[in-house]
Amino acid sequence: MNITINGNDHTIEQIETIEDMLTQLGLGEKLVIVEQNRQIIDRGAYNQTVVRNNDTFEIVHFVGGG
């Protein structure tokens, strides 16, 4: 499956949902905001929202510091 994440093309296999995608990217446990095809997805829907070929994502994650 071909998708775009933060402007970069990726080929990802064996994912069905946004939750699967985040886990594969190593972001499953992090606080992130996901936009799929210009629509912000509620965090509670990550495990139900299907990822389709040619979808475009923007993923923002927060980094603490001081």
PDBQT receptor file of N, H, CA, C and O in Angstrom, charges set to zero:
ATOM      1  N   MET A   1       0.845  -1.157   0.000  1.00  0.00    +0.000 N 
ATOM      2  CA  MET A   1       0.000   0.000   0.000  1.00  0.00    +0.000 C 
ATOM      3  C   MET A   1       0.901   1.234   0.000  1.00  0.00    +0.000 C 
ATOM      4  O   MET A   1       1.874   1.301   0.751  1.00  0.00    +0.000 OA
ATOM      5  N   ASN A   2       0.574   2.196  -0.835  1.00  0.00    +0.000 N 
ATOM      6  H   ASN A   2      -0.217   2.142  -1.445  1.00  0.00    +0.000 HD
ATOM      7  CA  ASN A   2       1.338   3.435  -0.926  1.00  0.00    +0.000 C 
ATOM      8  C   ASN A   2       0.566   4.557  -0.247  1.00  0.00    +0.000 C 
ATOM      9  O   ASN A   2      -0.595   4.810  -0.570  1.00  0.00    +0.000 OA
ATOM     10  N   ILE A   3       1.221   5.227   0.697  1.00  0.00    +0.000 N 
ATOM     11  H   ILE A   3       2.164   5.021   0.959  1.00  0.00    +0.000 HD
ATOM     12  CA  ILE A   3       0.628   6.359   1.388  1.00  0.00    +0.000 C 
ATOM     13  C   ILE A   3       1.673   7.462   1.506  1.00  0.00    +0.000 C 
ATOM     14  O   ILE A   3       2.868   7.227   1.324  1.00  0.00    +0.000 OA
ATOM     15  N   THR A   4       1.206   8.658   1.811  1.00  0.00    +0.000 N 
ATOM     16  H   THR A   4       0.236   8.849   1.959  1.00  0.00    +0.000 HD
ATOM     17  CA  THR A   4       2.102   9.791   2.029  1.00  0.00    +0.000 C 
ATOM     18  C   THR A   4       1.961  10.232   3.479  1.00  0.00    +0.000 C 
ATOM     19  O   THR A   4       0.854  10.464   3.964  1.00  0.00    +0.000 OA
ATOM     20  N   ILE A   5       3.103  10.345   4.171  1.00  0.00    +0.000 N 
ATOM     21  H   ILE A   5       4.002  10.156   3.777  1.00  0.00    +0.000 HD
ATOM     22  CA  ILE A   5       3.119  10.776   5.567  1.00  0.00    +0.000 C 
ATOM     23  C   ILE A   5       4.027  11.991   5.675  1.00  0.00    +0.000 C 
ATOM     24  O   ILE A   5       5.219  11.917   5.375  1.00  0.00    +0.000 OA
ATOM     25  N   ASN A   6       3.459  13.103   6.104  1.00  0.00    +0.000 N 
ATOM     26  H   ASN A   6       2.491  13.163   6.348  1.00  0.00    +0.000 HD
ATOM     27  CA  ASN A   6       4.209  14.357   6.263  1.00  0.00    +0.000 C 
ATOM     28  C   ASN A   6       5.005  14.704   5.008  1.00  0.00    +0.000 C 
ATOM     29  O   ASN A   6       6.151  15.147   5.084  1.00  0.00    +0.000 OA
ATOM     30  N   GLY A   7       4.374  14.495   3.850  1.00  0.00    +0.000 N 
ATOM     31  H   GLY A   7       3.443  14.135   3.789  1.00  0.00    +0.000 HD
ATOM     32  CA  GLY A   7       4.982  14.853   2.576  1.00  0.00    +0.000 C 
ATOM     33  C   GLY A   7       5.928  13.831   1.991  1.00  0.00    +0.000 C 
ATOM     34  O   GLY A   7       6.459  14.048   0.901  1.00  0.00    +0.000 OA
ATOM     35  N   ASN A   8       6.160  12.715   2.680  1.00  0.00    +0.000 N 
ATOM     36  H   ASN A   8       5.729  12.538   3.565  1.00  0.00    +0.000 HD
ATOM     37  CA  ASN A   8       7.069  11.672   2.202  1.00  0.00    +0.000 C 
ATOM     38  C   ASN A   8       6.292  10.423   1.820  1.00  0.00    +0.000 C 
ATOM     39  O   ASN A   8       5.408   9.982   2.555  1.00  0.00    +0.000 OA
ATOM     40  N   ASP A   9       6.626   9.853   0.664  1.00  0.00    +0.000 N 
ATOM     41  H   ASP A   9       7.344  10.211   0.067  1.00  0.00    +0.000 HD
ATOM     42  CA  ASP A   9       5.965   8.637   0.200  1.00  0.00    +0.000 C 
ATOM     43  C   ASP A   9       6.480   7.427   0.961  1.00  0.00    +0.000 C 
ATOM     44  O   ASP A   9       7.679   7.295   1.205  1.00  0.00    +0.000 OA
ATOM     45  N   HIS A  10       5.552   6.537   1.335  1.00  0.00    +0.000 N 
ATOM     46  H   HIS A  10       4.578   6.643   1.137  1.00  0.00    +0.000 HD
ATOM     47  CA  HIS A  10       5.879   5.309   2.061  1.00  0.00    +0.000 C 
ATOM     48  C   HIS A  10       5.117   4.148   1.448  1.00  0.00    +0.000 C 
ATOM     49  O   HIS A  10       3.977   4.299   1.010  1.00  0.00    +0.000 OA
ATOM     50  N   THR A  11       5.754   2.996   1.421  1.00  0.00    +0.000 N 
ATOM     51  H   THR A  11       6.681   2.873   1.776  1.00  0.00    +0.000 HD
ATOM     52  CA  THR A  11       5.072   1.754   1.089  1.00  0.00    +0.000 C 
ATOM     53  C   THR A  11       4.978   0.960   2.378  1.00  0.00    +0.000 C 
ATOM     54  O   THR A  11       5.993   0.594   2.969  1.00  0.00    +0.000 OA
ATOM     55  N   ILE A  12       3.750   0.695   2.810  1.00  0.00    +0.000 N 
ATOM     56  H   ILE A  12       2.925   0.992   2.330  1.00  0.00    +0.000 HD
ATOM     57  CA  ILE A  12       3.519   0.010   4.078  1.00  0.00    +0.000 C 
ATOM     58  C   ILE A  12       2.663  -1.215   3.817  1.00  0.00    +0.000 C 
ATOM     59  O   ILE A  12       1.671  -1.156   3.090  1.00  0.00    +0.000 OA
ATOM     60  N   GLU A  13       3.061  -2.325   4.419  1.00  0.00    +0.000 N 
ATOM     61  H   GLU A  13       3.866  -2.373   5.010  1.00  0.00    +0.000 HD
ATOM     62  CA  GLU A  13       2.334  -3.585   4.248  1.00  0.00    +0.000 C 
ATOM     63  C   GLU A  13       1.613  -3.965   5.532  1.00  0.00    +0.000 C 
ATOM     64  O   GLU A  13       2.010  -3.562   6.625  1.00  0.00    +0.000 OA
ATOM     65  N   GLN A  14       0.575  -4.728   5.387  1.00  0.00    +0.000 N 
ATOM     66  H   GLN A  14       0.253  -5.055   4.499  1.00  0.00    +0.000 HD
ATOM     67  CA  GLN A  14      -0.135  -5.376   6.491  1.00  0.00    +0.000 C 
ATOM     68  C   GLN A  14      -0.660  -4.403   7.536  1.00  0.00    +0.000 C 
ATOM     69  O   GLN A  14      -0.517  -4.640   8.735  1.00  0.00    +0.000 OA
ATOM     70  N   ILE A  15      -1.261  -3.326   7.093  1.00  0.00    +0.000 N 
ATOM     71  H   ILE A  15      -1.377  -3.133   6.119  1.00  0.00    +0.000 HD
ATOM     72  CA  ILE A  15      -1.961  -2.451   8.025  1.00  0.00    +0.000 C 
ATOM     73  C   ILE A  15      -3.391  -2.282   7.539  1.00  0.00    +0.000 C 
ATOM     74  O   ILE A  15      -3.658  -2.320   6.338  1.00  0.00    +0.000 OA
ATOM     75  N   GLU A  16      -4.295  -2.097   8.467  1.00  0.00    +0.000 N 
ATOM     76  H   GLU A  16      -4.078  -2.066   9.442  1.00  0.00    +0.000 HD
ATOM     77  CA  GLU A  16      -5.689  -1.857   8.127  1.00  0.00    +0.000 C 
ATOM     78  C   GLU A  16      -6.178  -0.521   8.669  1.00  0.00    +0.000 C 
ATOM     79  O   GLU A  16      -6.988   0.153   8.032  1.00  0.00    +0.000 OA
ATOM     80  N   THR A  17      -5.682  -0.135   9.853  1.00  0.00    +0.000 N 
ATOM     81  H   THR A  17      -5.025  -0.682  10.370  1.00  0.00    +0.000 HD
ATOM     82  CA  THR A  17      -6.199   1.057  10.519  1.00  0.00    +0.000 C 
ATOM     83  C   THR A  17      -5.077   2.047  10.833  1.00  0.00    +0.000 C 
ATOM     84  O   THR A  17      -3.893   1.730  10.721  1.00  0.00    +0.000 OA
ATOM     85  N   ILE A  18      -5.479   3.241  11.223  1.00  0.00    +0.000 N 
ATOM     86  H   ILE A  18      -6.441   3.500  11.313  1.00  0.00    +0.000 HD
ATOM     87  CA  ILE A  18      -4.499   4.241  11.650  1.00  0.00    +0.000 C 
ATOM     88  C   ILE A  18      -3.708   3.721  12.840  1.00  0.00    +0.000 C 
ATOM     89  O   ILE A  18      -2.502   3.953  12.925  1.00  0.00    +0.000 OA
ATOM     90  N   GLU A  19      -4.360   3.029  13.753  1.00  0.00    +0.000 N 
ATOM     91  H   GLU A  19      -5.340   2.841  13.684  1.00  0.00    +0.000 HD
ATOM     92  CA  GLU A  19      -3.662   2.454  14.908  1.00  0.00    +0.000 C 
ATOM     93  C   GLU A  19      -2.556   1.502  14.454  1.00  0.00    +0.000 C 
ATOM     94  O   GLU A  19      -1.454   1.536  15.001  1.00  0.00    +0.000 OA
ATOM     95  N   ASP A  20      -2.833   0.655  13.466  1.00  0.00    +0.000 N 
ATOM     96  H   ASP A  20      -3.729   0.627  13.022  1.00  0.00    +0.000 HD
ATOM     97  CA  ASP A  20      -1.819  -0.255  12.917  1.00  0.00    +0.000 C 
ATOM     98  C   ASP A  20      -0.649   0.531  12.333  1.00  0.00    +0.000 C 
ATOM     99  O   ASP A  20       0.513   0.187  12.549  1.00  0.00    +0.000 OA
ATOM    100  N   MET A  21      -0.972   1.595  11.586  1.00  0.00    +0.000 N 
ATOM    101  H   MET A  21      -1.916   1.874  11.410  1.00  0.00    +0.000 HD
ATOM    102  CA  MET A  21       0.057   2.413  10.953  1.00  0.00    +0.000 C 
ATOM    103  C   MET A  21       0.957   3.050  12.008  1.00  0.00    +0.000 C 
ATOM    104  O   MET A  21       2.181   3.021  11.880  1.00  0.00    +0.000 OA
ATOM    105  N   LEU A  22       0.355   3.625  13.050  1.00  0.00    +0.000 N 
ATOM    106  H   LEU A  22      -0.639   3.648  13.154  1.00  0.00    +0.000 HD
ATOM    107  CA  LEU A  22       1.139   4.268  14.103  1.00  0.00    +0.000 C 
ATOM    108  C   LEU A  22       2.033   3.270  14.819  1.00  0.00    +0.000 C 
ATOM    109  O   LEU A  22       3.175   3.586  15.151  1.00  0.00    +0.000 OA
ATOM    110  N   THR A  23       1.527   2.075  15.058  1.00  0.00    +0.000 N 
ATOM    111  H   THR A  23       0.599   1.818  14.788  1.00  0.00    +0.000 HD
ATOM    112  CA  THR A  23       2.331   1.032  15.702  1.00  0.00    +0.000 C 
ATOM    113  C   THR A  23       3.521   0.673  14.833  1.00  0.00    +0.000 C 
ATOM    114  O   THR A  23       4.640   0.544  15.330  1.00  0.00    +0.000 OA
ATOM    115  N   GLN A  24       3.286   0.510  13.527  1.00  0.00    +0.000 N 
ATOM    116  H   GLN A  24       2.377   0.615  13.123  1.00  0.00    +0.000 HD
ATOM    117  CA  GLN A  24       4.371   0.156  12.610  1.00  0.00    +0.000 C 
ATOM    118  C   GLN A  24       5.416   1.267  12.526  1.00  0.00    +0.000 C 
ATOM    119  O   GLN A  24       6.597   0.996  12.308  1.00  0.00    +0.000 OA
ATOM    120  N   LEU A  25       4.988   2.506  12.697  1.00  0.00    +0.000 N 
ATOM    121  H   LEU A  25       4.029   2.727  12.874  1.00  0.00    +0.000 HD
ATOM    122  CA  LEU A  25       5.913   3.643  12.651  1.00  0.00    +0.000 C 
ATOM    123  C   LEU A  25       6.591   3.903  13.998  1.00  0.00    +0.000 C 
ATOM    124  O   LEU A  25       7.419   4.807  14.107  1.00  0.00    +0.000 OA
ATOM    125  N   GLY A  26       6.247   3.120  15.023  1.00  0.00    +0.000 N 
ATOM    126  H   GLY A  26       5.574   2.385  14.935  1.00  0.00    +0.000 HD
ATOM    127  CA  GLY A  26       6.834   3.307  16.343  1.00  0.00    +0.000 C 
ATOM    128  C   GLY A  26       6.211   4.450  17.127  1.00  0.00    +0.000 C 
ATOM    129  O   GLY A  26       6.813   4.961  18.072  1.00  0.00    +0.000 OA
ATOM    130  N   LEU A  27       5.008   4.852  16.739  1.00  0.00    +0.000 N 
ATOM    131  H   LEU A  27       4.519   4.437  15.972  1.00  0.00    +0.000 HD
ATOM    132  CA  LEU A  27       4.334   5.967  17.398  1.00  0.00    +0.000 C 
ATOM    133  C   LEU A  27       3.099   5.530  18.175  1.00  0.00    +0.000 C 
ATOM    134  O   LEU A  27       2.331   6.373  18.639  1.00  0.00    +0.000 OA
ATOM    135  N   GLY A  28       2.901   4.236  18.321  1.00  0.00    +0.000 N 
ATOM    136  H   GLY A  28       3.525   3.551  17.944  1.00  0.00    +0.000 HD
ATOM    137  CA  GLY A  28       1.692   3.711  18.940  1.00  0.00    +0.000 C 
ATOM    138  C   GLY A  28       1.443   4.175  20.359  1.00  0.00    +0.000 C 
ATOM    139  O   GLY A  28       0.289   4.331  20.760  1.00  0.00    +0.000 OA
ATOM    140  N   GLU A  29       2.490   4.398  21.125  1.00  0.00    +0.000 N 
ATOM    141  H   GLU A  29       3.427   4.271  20.800  1.00  0.00    +0.000 HD
ATOM    142  CA  GLU A  29       2.345   4.791  22.528  1.00  0.00    +0.000 C 
ATOM    143  C   GLU A  29       2.489   6.295  22.739  1.00  0.00    +0.000 C 
ATOM    144  O   GLU A  29       2.348   6.778  23.862  1.00  0.00    +0.000 OA
ATOM    145  N   LYS A  30       2.766   7.033  21.678  1.00  0.00    +0.000 N 
ATOM    146  H   LYS A  30       2.880   6.641  20.766  1.00  0.00    +0.000 HD
ATOM    147  CA  LYS A  30       3.013   8.467  21.816  1.00  0.00    +0.000 C 
ATOM    148  C   LYS A  30       1.733   9.264  21.578  1.00  0.00    +0.000 C 
ATOM    149  O   LYS A  30       0.821   8.815  20.884  1.00  0.00    +0.000 OA
ATOM    150  N   LEU A  31       1.689  10.446  22.165  1.00  0.00    +0.000 N 
ATOM    151  H   LEU A  31       2.430  10.810  22.729  1.00  0.00    +0.000 HD
ATOM    152  CA  LEU A  31       0.580  11.358  21.947  1.00  0.00    +0.000 C 
ATOM    153  C   LEU A  31       0.775  12.014  20.585  1.00  0.00    +0.000 C 
ATOM    154  O   LEU A  31       1.722  12.776  20.383  1.00  0.00    +0.000 OA
ATOM    155  N   VAL A  32      -0.123  11.715  19.657  1.00  0.00    +0.000 N 
ATOM    156  H   VAL A  32      -0.891  11.097  19.821  1.00  0.00    +0.000 HD
ATOM    157  CA  VAL A  32      -0.020  12.261  18.306  1.00  0.00    +0.000 C 
ATOM    158  C   VAL A  32      -1.376  12.786  17.856  1.00  0.00    +0.000 C 
ATOM    159  O   VAL A  32      -2.422  12.401  18.378  1.00  0.00    +0.000 OA
ATOM    160  N   ILE A  33      -1.326  13.665  16.884  1.00  0.00    +0.000 N 
ATOM    161  H   ILE A  33      -0.477  13.978  16.459  1.00  0.00    +0.000 HD
ATOM    162  CA  ILE A  33      -2.520  14.111  16.175  1.00  0.00    +0.000 C 
ATOM    163  C   ILE A  33      -2.357  13.644  14.738  1.00  0.00    +0.000 C 
ATOM    164  O   ILE A  33      -1.304  13.835  14.129  1.00  0.00    +0.000 OA
ATOM    165  N   VAL A  34      -3.413  13.028  14.198  1.00  0.00    +0.000 N 
ATOM    166  H   VAL A  34      -4.268  12.873  14.693  1.00  0.00    +0.000 HD
ATOM    167  CA  VAL A  34      -3.359  12.495  12.842  1.00  0.00    +0.000 C 
ATOM    168  C   VAL A  34      -4.409  13.185  11.982  1.00  0.00    +0.000 C 
ATOM    169  O   VAL A  34      -5.581  13.273  12.347  1.00  0.00    +0.000 OA
ATOM    170  N   GLU A  35      -3.956  13.669  10.835  1.00  0.00    +0.000 N 
ATOM    171  H   GLU A  35      -3.004  13.598  10.538  1.00  0.00    +0.000 HD
ATOM    172  CA  GLU A  35      -4.842  14.219   9.823  1.00  0.00    +0.000 C 
ATOM    173  C   GLU A  35      -4.794  13.270   8.634  1.00  0.00    +0.000 C 
ATOM    174  O   GLU A  35      -3.717  12.996   8.104  1.00  0.00    +0.000 OA
ATOM    175  N   GLN A  36      -5.943  12.768   8.211  1.00  0.00    +0.000 N 
ATOM    176  H   GLN A  36      -6.818  12.991   8.641  1.00  0.00    +0.000 HD
ATOM    177  CA  GLN A  36      -6.038  11.856   7.071  1.00  0.00    +0.000 C 
ATOM    178  C   GLN A  36      -6.799  12.571   5.963  1.00  0.00    +0.000 C 
ATOM    179  O   GLN A  36      -7.959  12.946   6.133  1.00  0.00    +0.000 OA
ATOM    180  N   ASN A  37      -6.137  12.755   4.832  1.00  0.00    +0.000 N 
ATOM    181  H   ASN A  37      -5.195  12.451   4.694  1.00  0.00    +0.000 HD
ATOM    182  CA  ASN A  37      -6.756  13.428   3.687  1.00  0.00    +0.000 C 
ATOM    183  C   ASN A  37      -7.427  14.744   4.099  1.00  0.00    +0.000 C 
ATOM    184  O   ASN A  37      -8.567  15.025   3.729  1.00  0.00    +0.000 OA
ATOM    185  N   ARG A  38      -6.680  15.542   4.879  1.00  0.00    +0.000 N 
ATOM    186  H   ARG A  38      -5.754  15.314   5.179  1.00  0.00    +0.000 HD
ATOM    187  CA  ARG A  38      -7.082  16.883   5.321  1.00  0.00    +0.000 C 
ATOM    188  C   ARG A  38      -8.209  16.894   6.349  1.00  0.00    +0.000 C 
ATOM    189  O   ARG A  38      -8.851  17.924   6.553  1.00  0.00    +0.000 OA
ATOM    190  N   GLN A  39      -8.453  15.762   6.996  1.00  0.00    +0.000 N 
ATOM    191  H   GLN A  39      -7.932  14.924   6.831  1.00  0.00    +0.000 HD
ATOM    192  CA  GLN A  39      -9.460  15.693   8.055  1.00  0.00    +0.000 C 
ATOM    193  C   GLN A  39      -8.802  15.162   9.328  1.00  0.00    +0.000 C 
ATOM    194  O   GLN A  39      -8.199  14.089   9.323  1.00  0.00    +0.000 OA
ATOM    195  N   ILE A  40      -8.924  15.925  10.421  1.00  0.00    +0.000 N 
ATOM    196  H   ILE A  40      -9.414  16.796  10.425  1.00  0.00    +0.000 HD
ATOM    197  CA  ILE A  40      -8.355  15.482  11.692  1.00  0.00    +0.000 C 
ATOM    198  C   ILE A  40      -9.183  14.314  12.216  1.00  0.00    +0.000 C 
ATOM    199  O   ILE A  40     -10.412  14.371  12.251  1.00  0.00    +0.000 OA
ATOM    200  N   ILE A  41      -8.486  13.255  12.622  1.00  0.00    +0.000 N 
ATOM    201  H   ILE A  41      -7.487  13.209  12.594  1.00  0.00    +0.000 HD
ATOM    202  CA  ILE A  41      -9.136  12.044  13.105  1.00  0.00    +0.000 C 
ATOM    203  C   ILE A  41      -9.098  12.034  14.632  1.00  0.00    +0.000 C 
ATOM    204  O   ILE A  41      -8.045  12.247  15.233  1.00  0.00    +0.000 OA
ATOM    205  N   ASP A  42     -10.237  11.789  15.249  1.00  0.00    +0.000 N 
ATOM    206  H   ASP A  42     -11.093  11.616  14.761  1.00  0.00    +0.000 HD
ATOM    207  CA  ASP A  42     -10.314  11.686  16.704  1.00  0.00    +0.000 C 
ATOM    208  C   ASP A  42      -9.493  10.498  17.176  1.00  0.00    +0.000 C 
ATOM    209  O   ASP A  42      -9.559   9.420  16.585  1.00  0.00    +0.000 OA
ATOM    210  N   ARG A  43      -8.722  10.688  18.234  1.00  0.00    +0.000 N 
ATOM    211  H   ARG A  43      -8.668  11.564  18.714  1.00  0.00    +0.000 HD
ATOM    212  CA  ARG A  43      -7.844   9.622  18.750  1.00  0.00    +0.000 C 
ATOM    213  C   ARG A  43      -8.615   8.340  19.057  1.00  0.00    +0.000 C 
ATOM    214  O   ARG A  43      -8.088   7.245  18.858  1.00  0.00    +0.000 OA
ATOM    215  N   GLY A  44      -9.825   8.455  19.527  1.00  0.00    +0.000 N 
ATOM    216  H   GLY A  44     -10.253   9.344  19.688  1.00  0.00    +0.000 HD
ATOM    217  CA  GLY A  44     -10.639   7.289  19.836  1.00  0.00    +0.000 C 
ATOM    218  C   GLY A  44     -11.059   6.493  18.614  1.00  0.00    +0.000 C 
ATOM    219  O   GLY A  44     -11.551   5.372  18.743  1.00  0.00    +0.000 OA
ATOM    220  N   ALA A  45     -10.869   7.062  17.427  1.00  0.00    +0.000 N 
ATOM    221  H   ALA A  45     -10.469   7.972  17.322  1.00  0.00    +0.000 HD
ATOM    222  CA  ALA A  45     -11.256   6.386  16.189  1.00  0.00    +0.000 C 
ATOM    223  C   ALA A  45     -10.069   5.775  15.450  1.00  0.00    +0.000 C 
ATOM    224  O   ALA A  45     -10.249   5.198  14.378  1.00  0.00    +0.000 OA
ATOM    225  N   TYR A  46      -8.860   5.890  15.999  1.00  0.00    +0.000 N 
ATOM    226  H   TYR A  46      -8.713   6.359  16.870  1.00  0.00    +0.000 HD
ATOM    227  CA  TYR A  46      -7.679   5.364  15.311  1.00  0.00    +0.000 C 
ATOM    228  C   TYR A  46      -7.794   3.870  15.037  1.00  0.00    +0.000 C 
ATOM    229  O   TYR A  46      -7.316   3.391  14.008  1.00  0.00    +0.000 OA
ATOM    230  N   ASN A  47      -8.421   3.135  15.944  1.00  0.00    +0.000 N 
ATOM    231  H   ASN A  47      -8.809   3.524  16.780  1.00  0.00    +0.000 HD
ATOM    232  CA  ASN A  47      -8.513   1.683  15.761  1.00  0.00    +0.000 C 
ATOM    233  C   ASN A  47      -9.662   1.278  14.844  1.00  0.00    +0.000 C 
ATOM    234  O   ASN A  47      -9.839   0.092  14.566  1.00  0.00    +0.000 OA
ATOM    235  N   GLN A  48     -10.447   2.248  14.371  1.00  0.00    +0.000 N 
ATOM    236  H   GLN A  48     -10.304   3.212  14.597  1.00  0.00    +0.000 HD
ATOM    237  CA  GLN A  48     -11.567   1.961  13.485  1.00  0.00    +0.000 C 
ATOM    238  C   GLN A  48     -11.424   2.613  12.118  1.00  0.00    +0.000 C 
ATOM    239  O   GLN A  48     -12.133   2.250  11.179  1.00  0.00    +0.000 OA
ATOM    240  N   THR A  49     -10.510   3.574  12.000  1.00  0.00    +0.000 N 
ATOM    241  H   THR A  49      -9.934   3.869  12.762  1.00  0.00    +0.000 HD
ATOM    242  CA  THR A  49     -10.371   4.326  10.758  1.00  0.00    +0.000 C 
ATOM    243  C   THR A  49      -9.453   3.582   9.803  1.00  0.00    +0.000 C 
ATOM    244  O   THR A  49      -8.284   3.339  10.104  1.00  0.00    +0.000 OA
ATOM    245  N   VAL A  50     -10.001   3.223   8.647  1.00  0.00    +0.000 N 
ATOM    246  H   VAL A  50     -10.951   3.420   8.402  1.00  0.00    +0.000 HD
ATOM    247  CA  VAL A  50      -9.296   2.410   7.663  1.00  0.00    +0.000 C 
ATOM    248  C   VAL A  50      -8.300   3.258   6.880  1.00  0.00    +0.000 C 
ATOM    249  O   VAL A  50      -8.597   4.388   6.491  1.00  0.00    +0.000 OA
ATOM    250  N   VAL A  51      -7.117   2.697   6.657  1.00  0.00    +0.000 N 
ATOM    251  H   VAL A  51      -6.876   1.779   6.973  1.00  0.00    +0.000 HD
ATOM    252  CA  VAL A  51      -6.095   3.310   5.810  1.00  0.00    +0.000 C 
ATOM    253  C   VAL A  51      -6.236   2.703   4.421  1.00  0.00    +0.000 C 
ATOM    254  O   VAL A  51      -6.279   1.483   4.265  1.00  0.00    +0.000 OA
ATOM    255  N   ARG A  52      -6.308   3.574   3.410  1.00  0.00    +0.000 N 
ATOM    256  H   ARG A  52      -6.273   4.566   3.537  1.00  0.00    +0.000 HD
ATOM    257  CA  ARG A  52      -6.473   3.112   2.030  1.00  0.00    +0.000 C 
ATOM    258  C   ARG A  52      -5.274   3.536   1.180  1.00  0.00    +0.000 C 
ATOM    259  O   ARG A  52      -4.571   4.496   1.497  1.00  0.00    +0.000 OA
ATOM    260  N   ASN A  53      -5.067   2.807   0.113  1.00  0.00    +0.000 N 
ATOM    261  H   ASN A  53      -5.638   2.028  -0.145  1.00  0.00    +0.000 HD
ATOM    262  CA  ASN A  53      -3.999   3.125  -0.823  1.00  0.00    +0.000 C 
ATOM    263  C   ASN A  53      -4.127   4.582  -1.270  1.00  0.00    +0.000 C 
ATOM    264  O   ASN A  53      -5.226   5.058  -1.556  1.00  0.00    +0.000 OA
ATOM    265  N   ASN A  54      -3.008   5.274  -1.325  1.00  0.00    +0.000 N 
ATOM    266  H   ASN A  54      -2.116   4.888  -1.092  1.00  0.00    +0.000 HD
ATOM    267  CA  ASN A  54      -2.892   6.668  -1.754  1.00  0.00    +0.000 C 
ATOM    268  C   ASN A  54      -3.452   7.686  -0.764  1.00  0.00    +0.000 C 
ATOM    269  O   ASN A  54      -3.619   8.850  -1.127  1.00  0.00    +0.000 OA
ATOM    270  N   ASP A  55      -3.750   7.284   0.482  1.00  0.00    +0.000 N 
ATOM    271  H   ASP A  55      -3.614   6.338   0.776  1.00  0.00    +0.000 HD
ATOM    272  CA  ASP A  55      -4.139   8.250   1.505  1.00  0.00    +0.000 C 
ATOM    273  C   ASP A  55      -2.953   9.155   1.818  1.00  0.00    +0.000 C 
ATOM    274  O   ASP A  55      -1.795   8.771   1.654  1.00  0.00    +0.000 OA
ATOM    275  N   THR A  56      -3.269  10.361   2.272  1.00  0.00    +0.000 N 
ATOM    276  H   THR A  56      -4.210  10.673   2.406  1.00  0.00    +0.000 HD
ATOM    277  CA  THR A  56      -2.255  11.324   2.683  1.00  0.00    +0.000 C 
ATOM    278  C   THR A  56      -2.456  11.645   4.161  1.00  0.00    +0.000 C 
ATOM    279  O   THR A  56      -3.567  11.955   4.593  1.00  0.00    +0.000 OA
ATOM    280  N   PHE A  57      -1.366  11.567   4.935  1.00  0.00    +0.000 N 
ATOM    281  H   PHE A  57      -0.465  11.316   4.584  1.00  0.00    +0.000 HD
ATOM    282  CA  PHE A  57      -1.421  11.801   6.372  1.00  0.00    +0.000 C 
ATOM    283  C   PHE A  57      -0.455  12.897   6.767  1.00  0.00    +0.000 C 
ATOM    284  O   PHE A  57       0.630  13.036   6.203  1.00  0.00    +0.000 OA
ATOM    285  N   GLU A  58      -0.876  13.669   7.750  1.00  0.00    +0.000 N 
ATOM    286  H   GLU A  58      -1.757  13.556   8.209  1.00  0.00    +0.000 HD
ATOM    287  CA  GLU A  58       0.014  14.556   8.482  1.00  0.00    +0.000 C 
ATOM    288  C   GLU A  58      -0.033  14.056   9.915  1.00  0.00    +0.000 C 
ATOM    289  O   GLU A  58      -1.112  13.925  10.494  1.00  0.00    +0.000 OA
ATOM    290  N   ILE A  59       1.119  13.779  10.486  1.00  0.00    +0.000 N 
ATOM    291  H   ILE A  59       1.995  13.886  10.015  1.00  0.00    +0.000 HD
ATOM    292  CA  ILE A  59       1.200  13.280  11.854  1.00  0.00    +0.000 C 
ATOM    293  C   ILE A  59       2.065  14.239  12.659  1.00  0.00    +0.000 C 
ATOM    294  O   ILE A  59       3.210  14.514  12.301  1.00  0.00    +0.000 OA
ATOM    295  N   VAL A  60       1.501  14.741  13.748  1.00  0.00    +0.000 N 
ATOM    296  H   VAL A  60       0.570  14.517  14.039  1.00  0.00    +0.000 HD
ATOM    297  CA  VAL A  60       2.225  15.642  14.637  1.00  0.00    +0.000 C 
ATOM    298  C   VAL A  60       2.349  14.949  15.981  1.00  0.00    +0.000 C 
ATOM    299  O   VAL A  60       1.350  14.514  16.553  1.00  0.00    +0.000 OA
ATOM    300  N   HIS A  61       3.575  14.846  16.488  1.00  0.00    +0.000 N 
ATOM    301  H   HIS A  61       4.387  15.200  16.023  1.00  0.00    +0.000 HD
ATOM    302  CA  HIS A  61       3.747  14.288  17.826  1.00  0.00    +0.000 C 
ATOM    303  C   HIS A  61       4.494  15.295  18.683  1.00  0.00    +0.000 C 
ATOM    304  O   HIS A  61       5.250  16.129  18.185  1.00  0.00    +0.000 OA
ATOM    305  N   PHE A  62       4.266  15.196  19.965  1.00  0.00    +0.000 N 
ATOM    306  H   PHE A  62       3.651  14.519  20.370  1.00  0.00    +0.000 HD
ATOM    307  CA  PHE A  62       4.769  16.174  20.910  1.00  0.00    +0.000 C 
ATOM    308  C   PHE A  62       6.023  15.660  21.592  1.00  0.00    +0.000 C 
ATOM    309  O   PHE A  62       6.123  14.487  21.952  1.00  0.00    +0.000 OA
ATOM    310  N   VAL A  63       6.971  16.557  21.760  1.00  0.00    +0.000 N 
ATOM    311  H   VAL A  63       6.890  17.510  21.467  1.00  0.00    +0.000 HD
ATOM    312  CA  VAL A  63       8.229  16.225  22.410  1.00  0.00    +0.000 C 
ATOM    313  C   VAL A  63       8.383  17.156  23.602  1.00  0.00    +0.000 C 
ATOM    314  O   VAL A  63       8.308  18.377  23.462  1.00  0.00    +0.000 OA
ATOM    315  N   GLY A  64       8.596  16.575  24.769  1.00  0.00    +0.000 N 
ATOM    316  H   GLY A  64       8.657  15.584  24.882  1.00  0.00    +0.000 HD
ATOM    317  CA  GLY A  64       8.783  17.383  25.971  1.00  0.00    +0.000 C 
ATOM    318  C   GLY A  64      10.218  17.866  26.091  1.00  0.00    +0.000 C 
ATOM    319  O   GLY A  64      11.138  17.265  25.536  1.00  0.00    +0.000 OA
ATOM    320  N   GLY A  65      10.388  18.905  26.787  1.00  0.00    +0.000 N 
ATOM    321  H   GLY A  65       9.641  19.393  27.238  1.00  0.00    +0.000 HD
ATOM    322  CA  GLY A  65      11.738  19.424  26.994  1.00  0.00    +0.000 C 
ATOM    323  C   GLY A  65      11.680  20.668  27.864  1.00  0.00    +0.000 C 
ATOM    324  O   GLY A  65      10.608  21.107  28.281  1.00  0.00    +0.000 OA
ATOM    325  N   GLY A  66      12.821  21.211  28.120  1.00  0.00    +0.000 N 
ATOM    326  H   GLY A  66      13.691  20.854  27.781  1.00  0.00    +0.000 HD
ATOM    327  CA  GLY A  66      12.818  22.389  28.976  1.00  0.00    +0.000 C 
ATOM    328  C   GLY A  66      13.942  23.312  28.681  1.00  0.00    +0.000 C 
ATOM    329  O   GLY A  66      14.071  24.353  29.324  1.00  0.00    +0.000 OA
TER     330      GLY A  66
